[in-house]
Amino acid sequence: MLLRSDLMTENKQNSNAGNGGDLLKHSAYLALLDELVSREPWHHEIHIVEAHSGKGVYAATSSHLREARQLPDYAASRLGIAQTAAFADPPLGFGAIAGIRDGELPYAGSPVLHAREIMAIPRRTLTLMDRDSAVGKTVACVFSQPSLAVLAPDLRLVDPGGTSEQKVLSALEESAYLPTSVLHFDPFAFVMSAEDAGIRNDYVKLITQCDELVGRGKLAAATLFITWGSNSHAALEDLDGAGYEGGLKGGYNDLLKTVDAARRIVFTWCWELYFALILIVHQALRSQVAARLQRYVQPFAARIKKRLTIQ
């Protein structure tokens, strides 16, 4: 049984969990994974790498999750079904979180969603990176639960010993990933200050290499989640204008340009804050992934009136 106290290490993930960014990002992750595993070779082998994994389970306080659960089609949505299954009675799910408080709701993050979906794949691994040791401890507790025990031999909990971006970049340069590997990058808030030029440059390198490898069939897919935080001006400049501060070197628009349009899906939405997810998939799968993504996020359209685009 999971205890609330197991999940409450202090960090910014606590307040973000289950917000409008998570809800649609996780729906997109499920759309991508479902499309891949419906086909060979991914039906029999898949390796997922989360470069910024988070805790896996949260006692979420976001009002967005409460709003979503009231939407008429949420319970039958792909994400709604996955969340219900994650907290089903043991041993199939976690069951209730012991000690959860009024105003909190259980929420399964991407590590748990991915884990549950790949358990039926014969050859699989799930690599979770996080440099926060407290987060790593929570993830280990989550994955010690009976509902995920079958995945234990295939779970890799990695302290990158620095930035996850550099760890993954080194692995890409060493051809360490497979045609059945999927890479997810989720740096929480995209980097826009002058001192962040180095990490923006790392992302240009990462996305460039991912795009090349996906195009050659050497990598299954990759995604990059972007939030501008409370800086809606920067978001609108990047999404609809010439780019924040005229277009930062290595910024949002530069990243879009590094991905071949035939392999690029750009998913943008606004749920109080602005978000974007860049998906890189093989050109032969692009239209199918985009169509599935459209279906999976449609249940949220009644709530998201300002922006919900897939291009």
C-alpha positions in Angstrom: 0.0 0.0 0.0 1.2 3.5 -0.8 1.2 6.0 2.0 0.8 9.7 1.5 4.0 10.2 3.4 5.8 8.1 0.8 5.0 10.7 -1.9 5.4 14.1 -0.2 9.1 14.9 -0.7 9.2 18.6 -1.4 9.7 19.8 -4.9 7.9 21.7 -7.6 6.4 18.5 -9.1 3.9 18.4 -6.2 2.0 21.5 -7.3 2.3 20.7 -11.0 1.0 17.2 -10.9 -2.3 16.7 -12.7 -2.4 20.2 -14.1 -3.4 21.0 -17.6 0.1 20.4 -18.9 0.2 16.9 -17.4 -3.2 15.9 -18.5 -2.7 16.5 -22.1 1.0 15.6 -22.2 0.2 12.2 -20.7 -2.7 11.7 -23.1 -0.2 12.4 -25.9 2.4 9.9 -24.4 -0.3 7.2 -24.4 -1.3 8.0 -28.0 2.3 7.7 -29.2 2.9 4.5 -27.2 -0.4 2.9 -28.3 0.3 3.6 -32.0 3.8 2.1 -31.7 2.9 -1.1 -29.9 0.1 -1.8 -32.4 2.9 -2.4 -34.9 6.0 -4.4 -35.3 8.7 -4.3 -34.1 7.3 -2.4 -31.1 4.6 -4.9 -30.4 7.3 -7.3 -29.2 10.0 -4.9 -28.0 10.1 -1.4 -26.7 12.5 0.6 -24.5 11.3 3.9 -22.9 13.6 6.5 -21.5 12.3 9.4 -19.4 15.0 12.0 -19.0 13.0 13.8 -16.3 10.9 11.1 -14.7 9.3 12.6 -11.6 7.9 10.6 -8.7 5.5 8.4 -10.6 2.5 8.9 -8.2 1.2 12.1 -6.6 -1.4 13.3 -4.1 -2.4 16.0 -6.6 -3.9 19.3 -5.6 -4.3 20.9 -9.0 -7.8 22.2 -9.7 -7.3 21.2 -13.3 -7.5 17.5 -12.4 -10.7 18.0 -10.5 -12.1 19.9 -13.4 -11.1 17.2 -15.8 -12.7 14.5 -13.8 -16.0 16.4 -14.1 -15.9 16.5 -17.9 -18.5 14.2 -19.4 -16.1 12.1 -21.4 -13.1 12.0 -19.1 -13.9 8.7 -17.4 -14.0 7.0 -20.8 -11.0 8.8 -22.2 -7.7 7.0 -22.7 -6.1 8.9 -19.8 -9.1 8.5 -17.5 -9.2 4.7 -18.1 -5.4 4.5 -17.4 -5.7 6.5 -14.2 -8.6 4.4 -12.9 -6.6 1.2 -13.7 -3.5 2.5 -11.9 -5.5 2.9 -8.6 -7.6 -0.3 -8.9 -7.6 -2.6 -5.9 -4.4 -4.5 -5.4 -2.8 -6.5 -6.8 -3.9 -5.1 -10.1 -3.5 -1.5 -9.0 -2.1 0.5 -6.1 -5.5 0.8 -4.4 -6.2 3.9 -2.4 -3.3 6.1 -1.1 -3.4 5.8 2.7 -3.7 9.1 4.4 -4.6 11.1 1.4 -6.2 14.4 2.5 -9.3 16.3 1.5 -8.6 18.3 -1.6 -6.0 15.8 -2.9 -6.6 13.3 -5.7 -4.4 10.3 -6.6 -2.6 10.9 -9.9 -0.3 8.5 -11.8 2.5 10.2 -13.7 4.2 9.1 -16.9 6.5 6.5 -15.2 3.5 4.5 -14.0 1.5 5.1 -17.1 4.3 3.8 -19.3 5.1 0.9 -16.9 1.5 -0.4 -16.9 1.3 -0.2 -20.7 4.5 -2.0 -21.5 4.1 -4.9 -19.0 2.5 -7.0 -21.8 5.4 -6.4 -24.2 7.8 -9.4 -24.1 11.0 -7.4 -24.4 10.9 -4.1 -22.6 12.8 -1.7 -20.4 11.8 1.5 -18.6 14.6 3.9 -17.8 13.8 6.7 -15.4 16.3 9.5 -14.8 16.2 12.1 -12.1 19.0 13.8 -10.3 16.9 14.5 -7.2 17.7 11.7 -4.7 14.5 12.2 -2.8 12.5 11.8 -6.1 14.5 8.6 -6.8 13.6 7.2 -3.4 9.9 7.9 -4.0 10.0 6.2 -7.4 11.7 3.2 -5.9 8.9 3.0 -3.4 6.2 3.3 -6.1 7.8 0.5 -8.2 8.1 -1.8 -5.2 4.3 -2.1 -5.1 2.7 -5.5 -6.1 1.0 -4.0 -9.2 4.3 -3.2 -10.8 6.4 -6.0 -9.4 6.5 -7.9 -12.8 8.5 -5.0 -14.3 11.2 -4.9 -11.6 13.8 -6.8 -13.7 13.3 -4.3 -16.6 13.3 -1.1 -14.5 16.4 1.2 -14.6 16.5 4.0 -12.1 19.3 6.3 -13.1 20.9 9.3 -11.3 22.5 11.1 -14.3 25.2 12.5 -12.2 24.6 15.9 -13.8 22.0 17.0 -16.3 19.9 14.3 -18.0 20.4 16.2 -21.2 24.1 15.5 -21.2 23.6 11.9 -20.2 21.2 11.3 -23.1 23.3 13.2 -25.5 26.4 11.1 -24.7 24.3 7.9 -25.2 23.1 9.2 -28.5 26.6 10.0 -29.6 27.6 6.4 -28.6 24.7 4.9 -30.5 23.4 3.4 -27.3 19.7 3.5 -28.2 17.8 1.0 -30.4 15.2 1.3 -33.2 12.8 0.3 -30.4 13.7 3.1 -28.1 11.5 6.1 -27.2 13.0 9.2 -25.6 11.0 11.7 -23.6 12.3 15.1 -22.4 10.4 17.1 -19.9 12.5 19.9 -18.4 9.5 21.5 -16.6 10.1 25.1 -17.8 11.8 25.9 -21.0 15.0 27.9 -20.6 14.8 31.5 -21.7 17.4 33.5 -19.8 20.8 34.5 -21.1 22.6 32.1 -18.7 20.6 29.2 -20.2 22.2 29.4 -23.6 24.2 26.3 -23.0 21.3 24.1 -22.2 19.4 25.5 -25.2 22.3 24.5 -27.3 22.2 21.0 -25.8 18.5 20.7 -26.8 19.3 21.7 -30.4 21.9 18.9 -30.5 19.5 16.4 -28.8 16.6 17.2 -31.1 18.7 17.2 -34.2 20.2 13.8 -33.4 16.8 12.4 -32.5 15.3 13.6 -35.7 18.1 12.1 -37.8 17.9 8.7 -36.0 14.1 8.5 -36.2 14.3 9.3 -39.9 16.8 6.5 -40.4 14.7 4.0 -38.4 17.4 3.9 -35.7 15.1 5.4 -33.0 11.4 4.8 -32.6 10.4 8.3 -31.4 11.2 11.3 -29.2 9.2 14.0 -27.5 10.0 17.4 -25.9 7.5 19.0 -23.6 7.7 22.8 -23.3 6.1 25.1 -20.8 6.7 28.8 -20.6 5.4 29.0 -17.0 3.6 32.2 -16.2 5.3 34.1 -19.0 2.4 34.1 -21.4 4.0 36.9 -23.4 7.0 34.7 -24.2 4.7 31.8 -25.1 2.6 33.9 -27.6 5.7 35.4 -29.1 7.1 31.9 -29.7 3.9 30.3 -30.8 2.4 33.1 -32.9 5.1 35.7 -33.4 8.7 36.1 -34.4 9.9 34.4 -31.2 10.6 35.5 -27.7 13.0 38.4 -27.7 13.0 38.2 -31.5 13.8 34.5 -31.4 16.3 33.1 -29.0 19.2 31.1 -30.4 18.3 27.5 -29.5 14.8 28.6 -28.5 11.4 27.2 -29.4 11.4 28.2 -33.1 15.0 27.0 -33.6 14.0 23.6 -32.2 11.0 23.4 -34.6 13.3 24.1 -37.5 15.7 21.3 -36.5 12.9 18.6 -37.1 12.0 17.6 -40.6 8.3 18.6 -41.1 7.5 15.1 -42.4 8.4 13.7 -39.0 7.2 16.5 -36.8 4.0 16.8 -34.8 3.5 20.0 -32.9 0.8 19.9 -30.2 0.0 23.1 -28.5 -2.6 24.0 -25.9 -3.5 26.6 -23.2 -5.1 25.6 -19.9 -4.4 28.8 -18.0 -0.8 28.4 -19.0 0.6 27.7 -22.5 2.2 24.3 -23.3 3.7 22.6 -26.3 4.8 19.1 -27.1 7.0 18.4 -30.0 6.8 14.7 -31.2 9.3 13.2 -33.6 8.0 10.1 -35.3 8.9 8.3 -38.5 7.3 9.9 -41.5 5.4 6.7 -42.2 3.6 6.9 -38.8 3.1 10.7 -38.6 -0.5 10.8 -39.8 -1.6 7.8 -37.7 0.0 9.2 -34.5 -1.5 12.6 -35.1 -5.0 11.1 -35.6 -4.7 9.0 -32.5 -3.5 12.0 -30.5 -6.5 14.0 -31.7 -8.9 11.3 -30.5 -7.1 11.0 -27.1 -7.2 14.7 -26.3 -10.7 15.4 -27.7 -12.4 14.8 -24.3 -10.6 17.9 -22.9 -11.7 20.1 -25.8 -14.8 21.3 -23.8 -12.5 22.8 -21.2 -9.8 24.1 -23.5 -11.3 26.9 -25.5 -8.4 29.2 -26.2 -5.9 26.9 -28.0 -5.8 23.2 -28.8 -3.9 22.5 -32.0 -2.1 19.6 -33.6 0.0 20.4 -36.7 
